[in-house]
Structures are given as structure tokens and as C-alpha cells.
Amino acid sequence: MNFQKIFVPVAGVAAIVLGYRFYGWAGVAAVAGGLVMWVLLHFSRMMQVLKRAANRPIGYVDSAVMLNAKLKPGMTLLHVVAMTRALGERLSPKDEQPEIFRWADAGESRVTCTFVGGKLAHHELFRPAPDAAPPAP
């Protein structure tokens, strides 16, 4: 179960209650202002990431090998989109878990990422085999 979906709202309500308990209505106003600022910061970051990703082709990354080296289990989809500056090509059906996305580079190397609950669970790099050996001198 994702405790973050429960913990964050409960912590917000608890902070408002504590603000009222110690400082009255001024405490409620201060805590509520801080919570609104926190929500606006996250919203602003999300919009900036999506604005950058809108100007790139879907599923394209400059270097799939470098992306593979930077990926770590537990990263959010938003963090991966921020790193690639492009939306991933969806390989799984919409609204089904796990979500599978792929990013490819110009050399046809690909990174396939599996997200469970919005967090990176597994990633795999595919590199094409070289076509022919270099010519002998």
C-alpha cells in the first residue's frame, strides 16, 4: 500500500491543528500558507518538466546508454521525464499496471523502463549488434 497518499494529507491536517493549538488563527494561516507554497512549488516543477518535454519527439533521448547509467529503482516517472526531457513511448495498455515506457537514441539503443505505482521498478538497456566488422587496412 502506498502510505505517502495517506501520510501527506494527515501530516498537513496535523500541522494545521498544531498551528492552531500553539498560535491560534495566525498559526493556521502560516501553516496553510506554507502548505499552499509547497503545492505550488511541486506544480510549478511539474509544469516546467512537461513544457520541456513537449518540444521533443516522444520516446527520444540523446544517449540511451547514459540514461541507463543514471536510472535507479524507486525514481518517479516525473524524474525520468525530467532527465530525458522527453515523454516515453508507452508500450503497455493505458491505465494498467505495470506501466512500461521506452526511450531510444539515434544509434537505435533503447532503454525500457517498468514503473509500478509511478516508481521505477526495473529498467533494461538494449544495444543493437554492430552490422559488420571494420574494413581491414
C-alpha positions in Angstrom: 0.0 0.0 0.0 1.2 3.5 -0.8 1.5 5.2 2.6 2.5 8.5 1.0 -1.0 9.1 -0.3 -2.3 8.8 3.3 0.6 10.3 5.3 0.9 13.6 3.4 -2.7 14.7 3.9 -2.7 13.5 7.5 0.6 15.4 8.2 -0.9 18.5 6.6 -4.0 18.4 8.8 -1.9 17.6 11.9 0.3 20.7 11.1 -2.8 22.9 10.8 -4.1 21.5 14.1 -0.8 22.1 15.8 -0.6 25.6 14.4 -4.0 26.4 15.8 -3.1 24.8 19.2 0.1 26.9 19.7 -0.6 30.1 17.8 -4.3 30.3 17.2 -5.7 31.5 13.9 -2.3 33.1 13.0 -0.7 29.7 13.2 -3.4 28.2 10.9 -2.8 31.0 8.4 1.0 30.4 8.5 0.8 26.7 8.1 -1.9 26.9 5.4 0.3 29.4 3.5 3.3 27.1 3.8 1.3 24.1 2.5 -0.1 26.2 -0.4 3.5 27.3 -1.2 4.7 23.6 -1.1 1.9 22.5 -3.5 2.6 25.4 -5.9 6.3 24.6 -6.0 5.6 21.0 -6.9 3.0 22.1 -9.5 5.5 24.6 -11.0 8.2 21.9 -11.3 5.8 19.5 -13.0 4.7 22.2 -15.5 8.3 23.1 -16.3 9.3 19.4 -16.9 6.3 18.9 -19.1 7.0 22.1 -21.0 10.5 21.0 -21.8 9.2 17.5 -22.8 6.6 19.0 -25.2 9.3 20.3 -27.5 11.0 16.8 -28.1 9.8 13.8 -30.0 8.1 11.1 -27.9 10.5 8.3 -26.8 13.7 10.1 -27.9 16.7 10.6 -25.7 20.2 11.9 -26.6 22.0 8.8 -25.2 20.2 5.6 -24.1 23.5 4.3 -22.5 23.8 7.4 -20.3 20.2 7.3 -19.3 20.6 3.6 -18.3 23.6 4.6 -16.2 21.6 7.3 -14.4 18.5 5.3 -13.7 17.9 3.9 -10.2 15.0 1.8 -8.8 12.5 4.0 -7.0 12.7 7.0 -9.2 9.4 8.6 -10.2 8.2 8.9 -13.8 8.4 12.7 -13.5 12.0 12.4 -12.5 12.8 10.2 -15.5 10.9 12.5 -17.9 12.9 15.4 -16.4 16.2 13.6 -17.1 15.3 12.6 -20.7 13.4 15.9 -21.5 11.0 13.7 -23.5 7.9 11.7 -22.8 8.5 8.0 -23.1 6.9 5.8 -25.8 4.1 3.8 -24.0 4.4 0.1 -24.5 1.8 -1.1 -22.0 -2.0 -0.6 -22.3 -3.3 2.7 -20.9 -4.3 2.7 -17.2 -2.8 -0.7 -16.5 0.0 -1.6 -14.0 2.8 -2.0 -14.6 3.4 0.9 -16.9 6.1 0.3 -19.5 7.8 3.1 -21.4 10.7 3.1 -23.8 13.3 5.8 -24.8 15.6 5.3 -27.8 18.5 7.3 -29.2 19.8 7.9 -32.8 22.0 4.8 -32.7 18.9 2.6 -32.1 19.9 1.8 -28.5 16.8 1.6 -26.3 16.0 1.7 -22.6 12.8 0.1 -21.5 11.5 1.2 -18.1 8.9 -0.5 -16.0 7.0 1.7 -13.5 4.8 0.2 -10.7 2.7 2.8 -8.9 4.6 5.6 -10.6 8.0 4.4 -9.3 10.7 2.8 -11.4 10.8 -0.9 -10.7 13.1 -2.2 -13.5 15.0 -0.9 -16.5 16.7 -2.7 -19.3 19.1 -1.5 -22.0 19.1 -2.9 -25.5 22.0 -2.1 -27.8 22.0 -3.3 -31.4 24.8 -5.6 -32.6 27.3 -3.9 -34.9 26.5 -4.7 -38.6 29.9 -5.5 -40.0 33.5 -5.6 -38.9 35.6 -2.5 -39.8 37.4 -2.9 -43.1 41.0 -4.3 -42.9 43.8 -1.9 -43.8 
